[in-house]
Amino acid sequence: MIENTNDSSNPVLTFEGKKYLINELSNEIKESIKVLQIAETQLKMHEDTLKLISISRKSIANQLKEKLKNLE
C-alpha cells in the first residue's frame, strides 16, 4: 500500500493505482491510512494463526489415525 521513495521525508501512498504524497494529505486521511495498516497487520497475524491451527489439526488427526490402527 505504501511505496517507499528515495526521498524518505515525503513517502508516497499508492492506493487503487493512484499515487499520493502522504505529507500533502489531511490528518484525517493519514489517520485512516494508519488504521488500515493496523487492520492489514492484524489480518495477516490471524491468517498465520489459522495456518498453524490447521497444521496442528492435521497432525493430531494423523496421530489419532495411527492410534486407532493399533486397535484393529
mmCIF file of the N, C-alpha and C atoms, coordinates in Angstrom:
data_MODEL
# 
_entry.id   MODEL 
# 
loop_
_atom_site.group_PDB 
_atom_site.id 
_atom_site.type_symbol 
_atom_site.label_atom_id 
_atom_site.label_alt_id 
_atom_site.label_comp_id 
_atom_site.label_asym_id 
_atom_site.label_entity_id 
_atom_site.label_seq_id 
_atom_site.pdbx_PDB_ins_code 
_atom_site.Cartn_x 
_atom_site.Cartn_y 
_atom_site.Cartn_z 
_atom_site.occupancy 
_atom_site.B_iso_or_equiv 
_atom_site.pdbx_formal_charge 
_atom_site.auth_seq_id 
_atom_site.auth_comp_id 
_atom_site.auth_asym_id 
_atom_site.auth_atom_id 
_atom_site.pdbx_PDB_model_num 
ATOM 1   N N  . MET A 1 1  ? 0.828  -1.193  0.000  1.00 0.00 ? 1  MET A N  1 
ATOM 2   C CA . MET A 1 1  ? 0.000  0.000   0.000  1.00 0.00 ? 1  MET A CA 1 
ATOM 3   C C  . MET A 1 1  ? 0.868  1.251   0.000  1.00 0.00 ? 1  MET A C  1 
ATOM 4   N N  . ILE A 1 2  ? 1.875  1.318   0.875  1.00 0.00 ? 2  ILE A N  1 
ATOM 5   C CA . ILE A 1 2  ? 2.743  2.496   0.886  1.00 0.00 ? 2  ILE A CA 1 
ATOM 6   C C  . ILE A 1 2  ? 4.037  2.142   0.177  1.00 0.00 ? 2  ILE A C  1 
ATOM 7   N N  . GLU A 1 3  ? 4.383  2.962   -0.744 1.00 0.00 ? 3  GLU A N  1 
ATOM 8   C CA . GLU A 1 3  ? 5.565  2.740   -1.555 1.00 0.00 ? 3  GLU A CA 1 
ATOM 9   C C  . GLU A 1 3  ? 6.668  3.680   -1.077 1.00 0.00 ? 3  GLU A C  1 
ATOM 10  N N  . ASN A 1 4  ? 7.841  3.110   -0.844 1.00 0.00 ? 4  ASN A N  1 
ATOM 11  C CA . ASN A 1 4  ? 8.960  3.948   -0.429 1.00 0.00 ? 4  ASN A CA 1 
ATOM 12  C C  . ASN A 1 4  ? 9.566  4.639   -1.639 1.00 0.00 ? 4  ASN A C  1 
ATOM 13  N N  . THR A 1 5  ? 9.980  5.872   -1.439 1.00 0.00 ? 5  THR A N  1 
ATOM 14  C CA . THR A 1 5  ? 10.667 6.598   -2.492 1.00 0.00 ? 5  THR A CA 1 
ATOM 15  C C  . THR A 1 5  ? 12.061 6.925   -1.993 1.00 0.00 ? 5  THR A C  1 
ATOM 16  N N  . ASN A 1 6  ? 12.899 7.433   -2.852 1.00 0.00 ? 6  ASN A N  1 
ATOM 17  C CA . ASN A 1 6  ? 14.244 7.829   -2.439 1.00 0.00 ? 6  ASN A CA 1 
ATOM 18  C C  . ASN A 1 6  ? 14.193 8.953   -1.420 1.00 0.00 ? 6  ASN A C  1 
ATOM 19  N N  . ASP A 1 7  ? 13.173 9.755   -1.474 1.00 0.00 ? 7  ASP A N  1 
ATOM 20  C CA . ASP A 1 7  ? 13.008 10.870  -0.550 1.00 0.00 ? 7  ASP A CA 1 
ATOM 21  C C  . ASP A 1 7  ? 12.143 10.391  0.611  1.00 0.00 ? 7  ASP A C  1 
ATOM 22  N N  . SER A 1 8  ? 12.792 9.902   1.684  1.00 0.00 ? 8  SER A N  1 
ATOM 23  C CA . SER A 1 8  ? 12.049 9.327   2.805  1.00 0.00 ? 8  SER A CA 1 
ATOM 24  C C  . SER A 1 8  ? 11.287 10.387  3.589  1.00 0.00 ? 8  SER A C  1 
ATOM 25  N N  . SER A 1 9  ? 11.557 11.670  3.333  1.00 0.00 ? 9  SER A N  1 
ATOM 26  C CA . SER A 1 9  ? 10.828 12.715  4.047  1.00 0.00 ? 9  SER A CA 1 
ATOM 27  C C  . SER A 1 9  ? 9.441  12.949  3.452  1.00 0.00 ? 9  SER A C  1 
ATOM 28  N N  . ASN A 1 10 ? 9.181  12.392  2.289  1.00 0.00 ? 10 ASN A N  1 
ATOM 29  C CA . ASN A 1 10 ? 7.866  12.540  1.669  1.00 0.00 ? 10 ASN A CA 1 
ATOM 30  C C  . ASN A 1 10 ? 7.431  11.212  1.044  1.00 0.00 ? 10 ASN A C  1 
ATOM 31  N N  . PRO A 1 11 ? 6.970  10.264  1.889  1.00 0.00 ? 11 PRO A N  1 
ATOM 32  C CA . PRO A 1 11 ? 6.559  8.959   1.371  1.00 0.00 ? 11 PRO A CA 1 
ATOM 33  C C  . PRO A 1 11 ? 5.338  9.070   0.462  1.00 0.00 ? 11 PRO A C  1 
ATOM 34  N N  . VAL A 1 12 ? 5.155  8.045   -0.344 1.00 0.00 ? 12 VAL A N  1 
ATOM 35  C CA . VAL A 1 12 ? 4.071  8.020   -1.326 1.00 0.00 ? 12 VAL A CA 1 
ATOM 36  C C  . VAL A 1 12 ? 3.103  6.899   -0.973 1.00 0.00 ? 12 VAL A C  1 
ATOM 37  N N  . LEU A 1 13 ? 1.828  7.213   -0.985 1.00 0.00 ? 13 LEU A N  1 
ATOM 38  C CA . LEU A 1 13 ? 0.775  6.220   -0.829 1.00 0.00 ? 13 LEU A CA 1 
ATOM 39  C C  . LEU A 1 13 ? 0.316  5.815   -2.214 1.00 0.00 ? 13 LEU A C  1 
ATOM 40  N N  . THR A 1 14 ? 0.346  4.511   -2.496 1.00 0.00 ? 14 THR A N  1 
ATOM 41  C CA . THR A 1 14 ? -0.223 4.007   -3.739 1.00 0.00 ? 14 THR A CA 1 
ATOM 42  C C  . THR A 1 14 ? -1.500 3.273   -3.360 1.00 0.00 ? 14 THR A C  1 
ATOM 43  N N  . PHE A 1 15 ? -2.622 3.795   -3.824 1.00 0.00 ? 15 PHE A N  1 
ATOM 44  C CA . PHE A 1 15 ? -3.918 3.238   -3.465 1.00 0.00 ? 15 PHE A CA 1 
ATOM 45  C C  . PHE A 1 15 ? -4.796 3.186   -4.705 1.00 0.00 ? 15 PHE A C  1 
ATOM 46  N N  . GLU A 1 16 ? -5.252 1.976   -5.021 1.00 0.00 ? 16 GLU A N  1 
ATOM 47  C CA . GLU A 1 16 ? -6.092 1.740   -6.197 1.00 0.00 ? 16 GLU A CA 1 
ATOM 48  C C  . GLU A 1 16 ? -5.485 2.338   -7.466 1.00 0.00 ? 16 GLU A C  1 
ATOM 49  N N  . GLY A 1 17 ? -4.185 2.119   -7.627 1.00 0.00 ? 17 GLY A N  1 
ATOM 50  C CA . GLY A 1 17 ? -3.494 2.534   -8.837 1.00 0.00 ? 17 GLY A CA 1 
ATOM 51  C C  . GLY A 1 17 ? -3.092 3.994   -8.904 1.00 0.00 ? 17 GLY A C  1 
ATOM 52  N N  . LYS A 1 18 ? -3.421 4.770   -7.881 1.00 0.00 ? 18 LYS A N  1 
ATOM 53  C CA . LYS A 1 18 ? -3.059 6.189   -7.873 1.00 0.00 ? 18 LYS A CA 1 
ATOM 54  C C  . LYS A 1 18 ? -2.027 6.438   -6.782 1.00 0.00 ? 18 LYS A C  1 
ATOM 55  N N  . LYS A 1 19 ? -1.192 7.459   -6.990 1.00 0.00 ? 19 LYS A N  1 
ATOM 56  C CA . LYS A 1 19 ? -0.147 7.796   -6.031 1.00 0.00 ? 19 LYS A CA 1 
ATOM 57  C C  . LYS A 1 19 ? -0.443 9.147   -5.393 1.00 0.00 ? 19 LYS A C  1 
ATOM 58  N N  . TYR A 1 20 ? -0.215 9.192   -4.076 1.00 0.00 ? 20 TYR A N  1 
ATOM 59  C CA . TYR A 1 20 ? -0.467 10.414  -3.317 1.00 0.00 ? 20 TYR A CA 1 
ATOM 60  C C  . TYR A 1 20 ? 0.731  10.681  -2.412 1.00 0.00 ? 20 TYR A C  1 
ATOM 61  N N  . LEU A 1 21 ? 1.152  11.937  -2.334 1.00 0.00 ? 21 LEU A N  1 
ATOM 62  C CA . LEU A 1 21 ? 2.202  12.319  -1.395 1.00 0.00 ? 21 LEU A CA 1 
ATOM 63  C C  . LEU A 1 21 ? 1.571  12.390  -0.004 1.00 0.00 ? 21 LEU A C  1 
ATOM 64  N N  . ILE A 1 22 ? 2.039  11.542  0.880  1.00 0.00 ? 22 ILE A N  1 
ATOM 65  C CA . ILE A 1 22 ? 1.416  11.436  2.199  1.00 0.00 ? 22 ILE A CA 1 
ATOM 66  C C  . ILE A 1 22 ? 1.481  12.749  2.962  1.00 0.00 ? 22 ILE A C  1 
ATOM 67  N N  . ASN A 1 23 ? 2.587  13.463  2.861  1.00 0.00 ? 23 ASN A N  1 
ATOM 68  C CA . ASN A 1 23 ? 2.728  14.720  3.602  1.00 0.00 ? 23 ASN A CA 1 
ATOM 69  C C  . ASN A 1 23 ? 1.727  15.784  3.152  1.00 0.00 ? 23 ASN A C  1 
ATOM 70  N N  . GLU A 1 24 ? 1.135  15.591  1.990  1.00 0.00 ? 24 GLU A N  1 
ATOM 71  C CA . GLU A 1 24 ? 0.166  16.563  1.488  1.00 0.00 ? 24 GLU A CA 1 
ATOM 72  C C  . GLU A 1 24 ? -1.281 16.171  1.813  1.00 0.00 ? 24 GLU A C  1 
ATOM 73  N N  . LEU A 1 25 ? -1.457 15.026  2.459  1.00 0.00 ? 25 LEU A N  1 
ATOM 74  C CA . LEU A 1 25 ? -2.807 14.561  2.796  1.00 0.00 ? 25 LEU A CA 1 
ATOM 75  C C  . LEU A 1 25 ? -3.249 15.139  4.139  1.00 0.00 ? 25 LEU A C  1 
ATOM 76  N N  . SER A 1 26 ? -4.535 15.205  4.349  1.00 0.00 ? 26 SER A N  1 
ATOM 77  C CA . SER A 1 26 ? -5.068 15.725  5.610  1.00 0.00 ? 26 SER A CA 1 
ATOM 78  C C  . SER A 1 26 ? -4.758 14.756  6.750  1.00 0.00 ? 26 SER A C  1 
ATOM 79  N N  . ASN A 1 27 ? -4.823 15.259  7.963  1.00 0.00 ? 27 ASN A N  1 
ATOM 80  C CA . ASN A 1 27 ? -4.588 14.412  9.133  1.00 0.00 ? 27 ASN A CA 1 
ATOM 81  C C  . ASN A 1 27 ? -5.625 13.297  9.233  1.00 0.00 ? 27 ASN A C  1 
ATOM 82  N N  . GLU A 1 28 ? -6.848 13.601  8.817  1.00 0.00 ? 28 GLU A N  1 
ATOM 83  C CA . GLU A 1 28 ? -7.905 12.588  8.842  1.00 0.00 ? 28 GLU A CA 1 
ATOM 84  C C  . GLU A 1 28 ? -7.560 11.429  7.902  1.00 0.00 ? 28 GLU A C  1 
ATOM 85  N N  . ILE A 1 29 ? -7.061 11.751  6.735  1.00 0.00 ? 29 ILE A N  1 
ATOM 86  C CA . ILE A 1 29 ? -6.676 10.710  5.772  1.00 0.00 ? 29 ILE A CA 1 
ATOM 87  C C  . ILE A 1 29 ? -5.464 9.938   6.292  1.00 0.00 ? 29 ILE A C  1 
ATOM 88  N N  . LYS A 1 30 ? -4.495 10.636  6.875  1.00 0.00 ? 30 LYS A N  1 
ATOM 89  C CA . LYS A 1 30 ? -3.319 9.963   7.442  1.00 0.00 ? 30 LYS A CA 1 
ATOM 90  C C  . LYS A 1 30 ? -3.735 8.990   8.543  1.00 0.00 ? 30 LYS A C  1 
ATOM 91  N N  . GLU A 1 31 ? -4.708 9.391   9.360  1.00 0.00 ? 31 GLU A N  1 
ATOM 92  C CA . GLU A 1 31 ? -5.200 8.507   10.415 1.00 0.00 ? 31 GLU A CA 1 
ATOM 93  C C  . GLU A 1 31 ? -5.878 7.280   9.809  1.00 0.00 ? 31 GLU A C  1 
ATOM 94  N N  . SER A 1 32 ? -6.627 7.470   8.735  1.00 0.00 ? 32 SER A N  1 
ATOM 95  C CA . SER A 1 32 ? -7.260 6.337   8.053  1.00 0.00 ? 32 SER A CA 1 
ATOM 96  C C  . SER A 1 32 ? -6.217 5.385   7.505  1.00 0.00 ? 32 SER A C  1 
ATOM 97  N N  . ILE A 1 33 ? -5.127 5.914   6.992  1.00 0.00 ? 33 ILE A N  1 
ATOM 98  C CA . ILE A 1 33 ? -4.035 5.079   6.482  1.00 0.00 ? 33 ILE A CA 1 
ATOM 99  C C  . ILE A 1 33 ? -3.449 4.240   7.613  1.00 0.00 ? 33 ILE A C  1 
ATOM 100 N N  . LYS A 1 34 ? -3.207 4.870   8.763  1.00 0.00 ? 34 LYS A N  1 
ATOM 101 C CA . LYS A 1 34 ? -2.658 4.148   9.914  1.00 0.00 ? 34 LYS A CA 1 
ATOM 102 C C  . LYS A 1 34 ? -3.591 3.026   10.353 1.00 0.00 ? 34 LYS A C  1 
ATOM 103 N N  . VAL A 1 35 ? -4.890 3.324   10.422 1.00 0.00 ? 35 VAL A N  1 
ATOM 104 C CA . VAL A 1 35 ? -5.868 2.320   10.850 1.00 0.00 ? 35 VAL A CA 1 
ATOM 105 C C  . VAL A 1 35 ? -5.916 1.168   9.849  1.00 0.00 ? 35 VAL A C  1 
ATOM 106 N N  . LEU A 1 36 ? -5.856 1.482   8.567  1.00 0.00 ? 36 LEU A N  1 
ATOM 107 C CA . LEU A 1 36 ? -5.856 0.445   7.539  1.00 0.00 ? 36 LEU A CA 1 
ATOM 108 C C  . LEU A 1 36 ? -4.612 -0.429  7.651  1.00 0.00 ? 36 LEU A C  1 
ATOM 109 N N  . GLN A 1 37 ? -3.457 0.177   7.913  1.00 0.00 ? 37 GLN A N  1 
ATOM 110 C CA . GLN A 1 37 ? -2.227 -0.602  8.084  1.00 0.00 ? 37 GLN A CA 1 
ATOM 111 C C  . GLN A 1 37 ? -2.339 -1.532  9.295  1.00 0.00 ? 37 GLN A C  1 
ATOM 112 N N  . ILE A 1 38 ? -2.918 -1.049  10.377 1.00 0.00 ? 38 ILE A N  1 
ATOM 113 C CA . ILE A 1 38 ? -3.105 -1.888  11.565 1.00 0.00 ? 38 ILE A CA 1 
ATOM 114 C C  . ILE A 1 38 ? -4.033 -3.051  11.243 1.00 0.00 ? 38 ILE A C  1 
ATOM 115 N N  . ALA A 1 39 ? -5.117 -2.765  10.541 1.00 0.00 ? 39 ALA A N  1 
ATOM 116 C CA . ALA A 1 39 ? -6.063 -3.813  10.166 1.00 0.00 ? 39 ALA A CA 1 
ATOM 117 C C  . ALA A 1 39 ? -5.389 -4.868  9.292  1.00 0.00 ? 39 ALA A C  1 
ATOM 118 N N  . GLU A 1 40 ? -4.571 -4.428  8.347  1.00 0.00 ? 40 GLU A N  1 
ATOM 119 C CA . GLU A 1 40 ? -3.863 -5.372  7.477  1.00 0.00 ? 40 GLU A CA 1 
ATOM 120 C C  . GLU A 1 40 ? -2.886 -6.233  8.275  1.00 0.00 ? 40 GLU A C  1 
ATOM 121 N N  . THR A 1 41 ? -2.195 -5.620  9.231  1.00 0.00 ? 41 THR A N  1 
ATOM 122 C CA . THR A 1 41 ? -1.266 -6.358  10.080 1.00 0.00 ? 41 THR A CA 1 
ATOM 123 C C  . THR A 1 41 ? -1.998 -7.405  10.908 1.00 0.00 ? 41 THR A C  1 
ATOM 124 N N  . GLN A 1 42 ? -3.130 -7.012  11.490 1.00 0.00 ? 42 GLN A N  1 
ATOM 125 C CA . GLN A 1 42 ? -3.923 -7.935  12.293 1.00 0.00 ? 42 GLN A CA 1 
ATOM 126 C C  . GLN A 1 42 ? -4.457 -9.085  11.433 1.00 0.00 ? 42 GLN A C  1 
ATOM 127 N N  . LEU A 1 43 ? -4.910 -8.766  10.231 1.00 0.00 ? 43 LEU A N  1 
ATOM 128 C CA . LEU A 1 43 ? -5.418 -9.788  9.328  1.00 0.00 ? 43 LEU A CA 1 
ATOM 129 C C  . LEU A 1 43 ? -4.328 -10.808 9.005  1.00 0.00 ? 43 LEU A C  1 
ATOM 130 N N  . LYS A 1 44 ? -3.137 -10.334 8.709  1.00 0.00 ? 44 LYS A N  1 
ATOM 131 C CA . LYS A 1 44 ? -2.010 -11.221 8.405  1.00 0.00 ? 44 LYS A CA 1 
ATOM 132 C C  . LYS A 1 44 ? -1.697 -12.108 9.611  1.00 0.00 ? 44 LYS A C  1 
ATOM 133 N N  . MET A 1 45 ? -1.693 -11.522 10.804 1.00 0.00 ? 45 MET A N  1 
ATOM 134 C CA . MET A 1 45 ? -1.399 -12.283 12.009 1.00 0.00 ? 45 MET A CA 1 
ATOM 135 C C  . MET A 1 45 ? -2.434 -13.397 12.195 1.00 0.00 ? 45 MET A C  1 
ATOM 136 N N  . HIS A 1 46 ? -3.702 -13.087 12.001 1.00 0.00 ? 46 HIS A N  1 
ATOM 137 C CA . HIS A 1 46 ? -4.747 -14.091 12.188 1.00 0.00 ? 46 HIS A CA 1 
ATOM 138 C C  . HIS A 1 46 ? -4.719 -15.147 11.083 1.00 0.00 ? 46 HIS A C  1 
ATOM 139 N N  . GLU A 1 47 ? -4.360 -14.763 9.876  1.00 0.00 ? 47 GLU A N  1 
ATOM 140 C CA . GLU A 1 47 ? -4.208 -15.745 8.803  1.00 0.00 ? 47 GLU A CA 1 
ATOM 141 C C  . GLU A 1 47 ? -3.098 -16.729 9.149  1.00 0.00 ? 47 GLU A C  1 
ATOM 142 N N  . ASP A 1 48 ? -1.986 -16.216 9.682  1.00 0.00 ? 48 ASP A N  1 
ATOM 143 C CA . ASP A 1 48 ? -0.882 -17.081 10.095 1.00 0.00 ? 48 ASP A CA 1 
ATOM 144 C C  . ASP A 1 48 ? -1.309 -18.005 11.230 1.00 0.00 ? 48 ASP A C  1 
ATOM 145 N N  . THR A 1 49 ? -2.097 -17.495 12.175 1.00 0.00 ? 49 THR A N  1 
ATOM 146 C CA . THR A 1 49 ? -2.596 -18.308 13.283 1.00 0.00 ? 49 THR A CA 1 
ATOM 147 C C  . THR A 1 49 ? -3.483 -19.434 12.753 1.00 0.00 ? 49 THR A C  1 
ATOM 148 N N  . LEU A 1 50 ? -4.354 -19.112 11.799 1.00 0.00 ? 50 LEU A N  1 
ATOM 149 C CA . LEU A 1 50 ? -5.216 -20.147 11.212 1.00 0.00 ? 50 LEU A CA 1 
ATOM 150 C C  . LEU A 1 50 ? -4.400 -21.229 10.512 1.00 0.00 ? 50 LEU A C  1 
ATOM 151 N N  . LYS A 1 51 ? -3.323 -20.836 9.846  1.00 0.00 ? 51 LYS A N  1 
ATOM 152 C CA . LYS A 1 51 ? -2.453 -21.824 9.190  1.00 0.00 ? 51 LYS A CA 1 
ATOM 153 C C  . LYS A 1 51 ? -1.835 -22.761 10.221 1.00 0.00 ? 51 LYS A C  1 
ATOM 154 N N  . LEU A 1 52 ? -1.373 -22.197 11.336 1.00 0.00 ? 52 LEU A N  1 
ATOM 155 C CA . LEU A 1 52 ? -0.778 -23.020 12.387 1.00 0.00 ? 52 LEU A CA 1 
ATOM 156 C C  . LEU A 1 52 ? -1.797 -23.977 12.995 1.00 0.00 ? 52 LEU A C  1 
ATOM 157 N N  . ILE A 1 53 ? -3.008 -23.495 13.228 1.00 0.00 ? 53 ILE A N  1 
ATOM 158 C CA . ILE A 1 53 ? -4.061 -24.346 13.781 1.00 0.00 ? 53 ILE A CA 1 
ATOM 159 C C  . ILE A 1 53 ? -4.392 -25.473 12.810 1.00 0.00 ? 53 ILE A C  1 
ATOM 160 N N  . SER A 1 54 ? -4.438 -25.158 11.538 1.00 0.00 ? 54 SER A N  1 
ATOM 161 C CA . SER A 1 54 ? -4.742 -26.170 10.525 1.00 0.00 ? 54 SER A CA 1 
ATOM 162 C C  . SER A 1 54 ? -3.658 -27.248 10.489 1.00 0.00 ? 54 SER A C  1 
ATOM 163 N N  . ILE A 1 55 ? -2.409 -26.847 10.561 1.00 0.00 ? 55 ILE A N  1 
ATOM 164 C CA . ILE A 1 55 ? -1.304 -27.808 10.577 1.00 0.00 ? 55 ILE A CA 1 
ATOM 165 C C  . ILE A 1 55 ? -1.392 -28.681 11.824 1.00 0.00 ? 55 ILE A C  1 
ATOM 166 N N  . SER A 1 56 ? -1.680 -28.064 12.965 1.00 0.00 ? 56 SER A N  1 
ATOM 167 C CA . SER A 1 56 ? -1.805 -28.816 14.216 1.00 0.00 ? 56 SER A CA 1 
ATOM 168 C C  . SER A 1 56 ? -2.945 -29.821 14.146 1.00 0.00 ? 56 SER A C  1 
ATOM 169 N N  . ARG A 1 57 ? -4.069 -29.389 13.582 1.00 0.00 ? 57 ARG A N  1 
ATOM 170 C CA . ARG A 1 57 ? -5.225 -30.278 13.457 1.00 0.00 ? 57 ARG A CA 1 
ATOM 171 C C  . ARG A 1 57 ? -4.883 -31.491 12.608 1.00 0.00 ? 57 ARG A C  1 
ATOM 172 N N  . LYS A 1 58 ? -4.179 -31.261 11.491 1.00 0.00 ? 58 LYS A N  1 
ATOM 173 C CA . LYS A 1 58 ? -3.788 -32.374 10.622 1.00 0.00 ? 58 LYS A CA 1 
ATOM 174 C C  . LYS A 1 58 ? -2.863 -33.333 11.353 1.00 0.00 ? 58 LYS A C  1 
ATOM 175 N N  . SER A 1 59 ? -1.942 -32.781 12.123 1.00 0.00 ? 59 SER A N  1 
ATOM 176 C CA . SER A 1 59 ? -1.006 -33.614 12.878 1.00 0.00 ? 59 SER A CA 1 
ATOM 177 C C  . SER A 1 59 ? -1.737 -34.451 13.922 1.00 0.00 ? 59 SER A C  1 
ATOM 178 N N  . ILE A 1 60 ? -2.667 -33.844 14.636 1.00 0.00 ? 60 ILE A N  1 
ATOM 179 C CA . ILE A 1 60 ? -3.431 -34.571 15.652 1.00 0.00 ? 60 ILE A CA 1 
ATOM 180 C C  . ILE A 1 60 ? -4.291 -35.655 14.995 1.00 0.00 ? 60 ILE A C  1 
ATOM 181 N N  . ALA A 1 61 ? -4.885 -35.345 13.853 1.00 0.00 ? 61 ALA A N  1 
ATOM 182 C CA . ALA A 1 61 ? -5.693 -36.333 13.130 1.00 0.00 ? 61 ALA A CA 1 
ATOM 183 C C  . ALA A 1 61 ? -4.833 -37.514 12.694 1.00 0.00 ? 61 ALA A C  1 
ATOM 184 N N  . ASN A 1 62 ? -3.615 -37.228 12.233 1.00 0.00 ? 62 ASN A N  1 
ATOM 185 C CA . ASN A 1 62 ? -2.704 -38.315 11.838 1.00 0.00 ? 62 ASN A CA 1 
ATOM 186 C C  . ASN A 1 62 ? -2.308 -39.162 13.044 1.00 0.00 ? 62 ASN A C  1 
ATOM 187 N N  . GLN A 1 63 ? -2.075 -38.524 14.187 1.00 0.00 ? 63 GLN A N  1 
ATOM 188 C CA . GLN A 1 63 ? -1.747 -39.270 15.404 1.00 0.00 ? 63 GLN A CA 1 
ATOM 189 C C  . GLN A 1 63 ? -2.920 -40.164 15.812 1.00 0.00 ? 63 GLN A C  1 
ATOM 190 N N  . LEU A 1 64 ? -4.131 -39.618 15.737 1.00 0.00 ? 64 LEU A N  1 
ATOM 191 C CA . LEU A 1 64 ? -5.314 -40.401 16.077 1.00 0.00 ? 64 LEU A CA 1 
ATOM 192 C C  . LEU A 1 64 ? -5.457 -41.591 15.132 1.00 0.00 ? 64 LEU A C  1 
ATOM 193 N N  . LYS A 1 65 ? -5.224 -41.354 13.864 1.00 0.00 ? 65 LYS A N  1 
ATOM 194 C CA . LYS A 1 65 ? -5.317 -42.417 12.865 1.00 0.00 ? 65 LYS A CA 1 
ATOM 195 C C  . LYS A 1 65 ? -4.363 -43.545 13.210 1.00 0.00 ? 65 LYS A C  1 
ATOM 196 N N  . GLU A 1 66 ? -3.132 -43.220 13.591 1.00 0.00 ? 66 GLU A N  1 
ATOM 197 C CA . GLU A 1 66 ? -2.141 -44.237 13.953 1.00 0.00 ? 66 GLU A CA 1 
ATOM 198 C C  . GLU A 1 66 ? -2.552 -44.981 15.211 1.00 0.00 ? 66 GLU A C  1 
ATOM 199 N N  . LYS A 1 67 ? -3.075 -44.299 16.193 1.00 0.00 ? 67 LYS A N  1 
ATOM 200 C CA . LYS A 1 67 ? -3.515 -44.927 17.444 1.00 0.00 ? 67 LYS A CA 1 
ATOM 201 C C  . LYS A 1 67 ? -4.681 -45.883 17.185 1.00 0.00 ? 67 LYS A C  1 
ATOM 202 N N  . LEU A 1 68 ? -5.611 -45.457 16.311 1.00 0.00 ? 68 LEU A N  1 
ATOM 203 C CA . LEU A 1 68 ? -6.754 -46.313 16.004 1.00 0.00 ? 68 LEU A CA 1 
ATOM 204 C C  . LEU A 1 68 ? -6.359 -47.547 15.205 1.00 0.00 ? 68 LEU A C  1 
ATOM 205 N N  . LYS A 1 69 ? -5.289 -47.440 14.417 1.00 0.00 ? 69 LYS A N  1 
ATOM 206 C CA . LYS A 1 69 ? -4.800 -48.606 13.654 1.00 0.00 ? 69 LYS A CA 1 
ATOM 207 C C  . LYS A 1 69 ? -4.400 -49.716 14.608 1.00 0.00 ? 69 LYS A C  1 
ATOM 208 N N  . ASN A 1 70 ? -3.824 -49.321 15.733 1.00 0.00 ? 70 ASN A N  1 
ATOM 209 C CA . ASN A 1 70 ? -3.347 -50.306 16.707 1.00 0.00 ? 70 ASN A CA 1 
ATOM 210 C C  . ASN A 1 70 ? -4.494 -51.072 17.355 1.00 0.00 ? 70 ASN A C  1 
ATOM 211 N N  . LEU A 1 71 ? -5.707 -50.548 17.310 1.00 0.00 ? 71 LEU A N  1 
ATOM 212 C CA . LEU A 1 71 ? -6.850 -51.212 17.894 1.00 0.00 ? 71 LEU A CA 1 
ATOM 213 C C  . LEU A 1 71 ? -7.467 -52.258 16.982 1.00 0.00 ? 71 LEU A C  1 
ATOM 214 N N  . GLU A 1 72 ? -7.134 -52.212 15.723 1.00 0.00 ? 72 GLU A N  1 
ATOM 215 C CA . GLU A 1 72 ? -7.755 -53.132 14.756 1.00 0.00 ? 72 GLU A CA 1 
ATOM 216 C C  . GLU A 1 72 ? -7.151 -54.503 14.800 1.00 0.00 ? 72 GLU A C  1 
# 
